[in-house]
Amino acid sequence: MSEPFDAIVIGAGAAGSAAAWQLARDGQRTLLLEQFKIGHTQGSSHGESRIFRFAYPQPEYAKFAIQSKPLWLDLERASGQKLLHSIGGLDFADDPDCFHEVRQIAAALKQNGAACELLNAQQIRQRFPQFNISDQTIGCYSPDGGWIAATKAIRAMADQVTALGGSVREEEPVKTIWGTNHSFRITTSKSSYTAPRVVIAAGAWMKSLLMGDKVLGFHYEGADVNEADARLCKALDQIADLQLKVTQEQPVYFAPIAKADSFREDRFPIWIHYRKPFFTYGFPMIETPGVKLAFHHDGPVINPANLDRTPNPEVSRRLREYLQTYLPDAASEVVEEVTCLYTTTIDHNFIIDTIPSFPNIAIASPCSGHGFKFATGIGRALADLVQHGRTEMEISLCRFFKRPSPAPGGS
Ligand SMILES: Cc1cc2nc3c(=O)[nH]c(=O)nc-3n(C[C@H](O)[C@H](O)[C@H](O)COP(=O)(O)OP(=O)(O)OC[C@H]3O[C@@H](n4cnc5c(N)ncnc54)[C@H](O)[C@@H]3O)c2cc1C
């Protein structure tokens, strides 16, 4: 498709690909721009699997995940591929300081009409004897938990953009964004494009794109230019205040020592172990011959422009130690170490919003290590916001410019 475009989406990770797909579905002539190749391994969205779950302590996220599921099924139908595998999920805690999170999950699921079972240690052992847990452990089992085929889903969404008449341009980094109230001009390494609506979903590069050296400029025609600039600067300062911390995280696959069949996805769930300061999570064996697990929010702060992807053997050692305690049959050799970036806000809620006074430009920073499951819903919300200024998606915790001052913490 050639210009003019109705909408331009910057960044083809989970959020941007989904936004472009939803805009194309709405009949918008859509351009999706990606600085690397679709499915690349430099950002946050690559890999075999991401956890899908309704199971959140916050009812808002539980509802948002529930709203996102039918859109994943739409993507499966459109692409003819199995992408969402609902195999069941177990959230558990053995530290009494974390019991409230398991109980809040059960309450949030019930509030949203989703199925769940509260389990004691004996019931967990009966169902999943792979876990070596203490007698005081409690858990919440959700049959809707499972995993999404991550890289395949990104490719499927980008392919849908093309199939619906949109355009996907790879290896074309955006250099500048210049806007008026009628139209935005986006300049890339190869060309420049205009459209009345823009979505910025640049992941770990968000801050440098928004705050970079005059990368983003707006001129609001008909309004007092100084006043509009001041409002924009204030909005961008607020984003900067959140610091959008980028960390390098390291999930690791381990080959089982024994009873390998018991870690297959028809016998073993996705799981989250609520602990302090953050949870540990894991998957059954899927295609890679090993169970995958990781510590949530564990990695060092890095600069994505200067990424050293060498795995840290100390992380793998600590993960094996974890397995020796909680899943002893799974604690054998490392099969694969993966590096991936978290872009995290102070309160660990997402940013999914339009910029005040600039309703045609939406920003999305939906990571903090838990955004993939919502990608289809995030795409729907972004498409709604730039076209209509509102959405039915439950993003109340993510409306950055409407929420109260964030408190450090997170889900
Ligand atoms: C190790 C790990 C495990 C995770 N596990 C889970 C999980 O189990 N469940 C879950 O729900 N979530 C999980 N997440 C979080 C989830 O993967 C992220 O929330 C999601 O992938 C973020 O997608 P994104 O589109 O915001 O960012 P990204 O995937 O980084 O996409 C941003 C894209 O923008 C492109 N871009 C940047 N700047 C430019 C530019 N100037 N021009 C053009 N393109 C540009 C980048 O190249 C990139 O492709 C995990 C994340 C990690 C790292």
Ligand as a Chemical Component Dictionary entry (heavy atoms), coordinates in Angstrom:
data_LIG
# 
_chem_comp.id                   LIG 
_chem_comp.type                 NON-POLYMER 
_chem_comp.pdbx_formal_charge   0 
_chem_comp.three_letter_code    LIG 
# 
loop_
_chem_comp_atom.comp_id 
_chem_comp_atom.atom_id 
_chem_comp_atom.alt_atom_id 
_chem_comp_atom.type_symbol 
_chem_comp_atom.charge 
_chem_comp_atom.model_Cartn_x 
_chem_comp_atom.model_Cartn_y 
_chem_comp_atom.model_Cartn_z 
_chem_comp_atom.pdbx_ordinal 
LIG C1  C1  C 0 12.084 -12.689 30.011 1  
LIG C2  C2  C 0 10.706 -12.173 29.839 2  
LIG C3  C3  C 0 9.645  -12.957 30.240 3  
LIG C4  C4  C 0 8.346  -12.487 30.137 4  
LIG N1  N1  N 0 7.321  -13.300 30.486 5  
LIG C5  C5  C 0 6.051  -12.886 30.304 6  
LIG C6  C6  C 0 4.988  -13.794 30.533 7  
LIG O1  O1  O 0 5.206  -14.947 30.874 8  
LIG N2  N2  N 0 3.721  -13.346 30.330 9  
LIG C7  C7  C 0 3.468  -12.067 29.925 10 
LIG O2  O2  O 0 2.287  -11.724 29.775 11 
LIG N3  N3  N 0 4.466  -11.201 29.662 12 
LIG C8  C8  C 0 5.738  -11.576 29.833 13 
LIG N4  N4  N 0 6.778  -10.737 29.550 14 
LIG C9  C9  C 0 6.489  -9.375  29.141 15 
LIG C10 C10 C 0 6.157  -9.264  27.669 16 
LIG O3  O3  O 0 6.971  -10.091 26.899 17 
LIG C11 C11 C 0 6.268  -7.792  27.293 18 
LIG O4  O4  O 0 5.308  -7.085  28.083 19 
LIG C12 C12 C 0 5.992  -7.501  25.839 20 
LIG O5  O5  O 0 6.708  -8.373  25.007 21 
LIG C13 C13 C 0 6.372  -6.046  25.559 22 
LIG O6  O6  O 0 6.143  -5.795  24.212 23 
LIG P1  P1  P 0 6.416  -4.350  23.604 24 
LIG O7  O7  O 0 5.784  -4.352  22.258 25 
LIG O8  O8  O 0 6.015  -3.297  24.573 26 
LIG O9  O9  O 0 8.008  -4.220  23.535 27 
LIG P2  P2  P 0 9.051  -4.871  22.493 28 
LIG O10 O10 O 0 8.808  -6.298  22.312 29 
LIG O11 O11 O 0 10.436 -4.478  22.909 30 
LIG O12 O12 O 0 8.719  -4.136  21.142 31 
LIG C14 C14 C 0 9.118  -2.810  20.855 32 
LIG C15 C15 C 0 9.524  -2.794  19.412 33 
LIG O13 O13 O 0 9.749  -1.454  18.999 34 
LIG C16 C16 C 0 10.830 -1.479  18.091 35 
LIG N5  N5  N 0 11.383 -0.116  18.028 36 
LIG C17 C17 C 0 11.946 0.571   19.043 37 
LIG N6  N6  N 0 12.354 1.781   18.614 38 
LIG C18 C18 C 0 12.039 1.849   17.297 39 
LIG C19 C19 C 0 12.223 2.842   16.297 40 
LIG N7  N7  N 0 12.828 4.028   16.562 41 
LIG N8  N8  N 0 11.775 2.583   15.045 42 
LIG C20 C20 C 0 11.153 1.396   14.750 43 
LIG N9  N9  N 0 10.988 0.415   15.655 44 
LIG C21 C21 C 0 11.420 0.640   16.918 45 
LIG C22 C22 C 0 11.780 -2.486  18.710 46 
LIG O14 O14 O 0 12.752 -2.951  17.820 47 
LIG C23 C23 C 0 10.807 -3.565  19.163 48 
LIG O15 O15 O 0 10.604 -4.539  18.167 49 
LIG C24 C24 C 0 8.092  -11.187 29.623 50 
LIG C25 C25 C 0 9.165  -10.393 29.194 51 
LIG C26 C26 C 0 10.453 -10.884 29.277 52 
LIG C27 C27 C 0 11.572 -10.029 28.789 53 
# 
loop_
_chem_comp_bond.comp_id 
_chem_comp_bond.atom_id_1 
_chem_comp_bond.atom_id_2 
_chem_comp_bond.value_order 
_chem_comp_bond.pdbx_ordinal 
LIG C1  C2  SING 1  
LIG C2  C3  SING 2  
LIG C2  C26 DOUB 3  
LIG C3  C4  DOUB 4  
LIG C4  N1  SING 5  
LIG C4  C24 SING 6  
LIG N1  C5  DOUB 7  
LIG C5  C6  SING 8  
LIG C5  C8  SING 9  
LIG C6  O1  DOUB 10 
LIG C6  N2  SING 11 
LIG N2  C7  SING 12 
LIG C7  O2  DOUB 13 
LIG C7  N3  SING 14 
LIG N3  C8  DOUB 15 
LIG C8  N4  SING 16 
LIG N4  C9  SING 17 
LIG N4  C24 SING 18 
LIG C9  C10 SING 19 
LIG C10 O3  SING 20 
LIG C10 C11 SING 21 
LIG C11 O4  SING 22 
LIG C11 C12 SING 23 
LIG C12 O5  SING 24 
LIG C12 C13 SING 25 
LIG C13 O6  SING 26 
LIG O6  P1  SING 27 
LIG P1  O7  DOUB 28 
LIG P1  O8  SING 29 
LIG P1  O9  SING 30 
LIG O9  P2  SING 31 
LIG P2  O10 DOUB 32 
LIG P2  O11 SING 33 
LIG P2  O12 SING 34 
LIG O12 C14 SING 35 
LIG C14 C15 SING 36 
LIG C15 O13 SING 37 
LIG C15 C23 SING 38 
LIG O13 C16 SING 39 
LIG C16 N5  SING 40 
LIG C16 C22 SING 41 
LIG N5  C17 SING 42 
LIG N5  C21 SING 43 
LIG C17 N6  DOUB 44 
LIG N6  C18 SING 45 
LIG C18 C19 SING 46 
LIG C18 C21 DOUB 47 
LIG C19 N7  SING 48 
LIG C19 N8  DOUB 49 
LIG N8  C20 SING 50 
LIG C20 N9  DOUB 51 
LIG N9  C21 SING 52 
LIG C22 O14 SING 53 
LIG C22 C23 SING 54 
LIG C23 O15 SING 55 
LIG C24 C25 DOUB 56 
LIG C25 C26 SING 57 
LIG C26 C27 SING 58 
# 
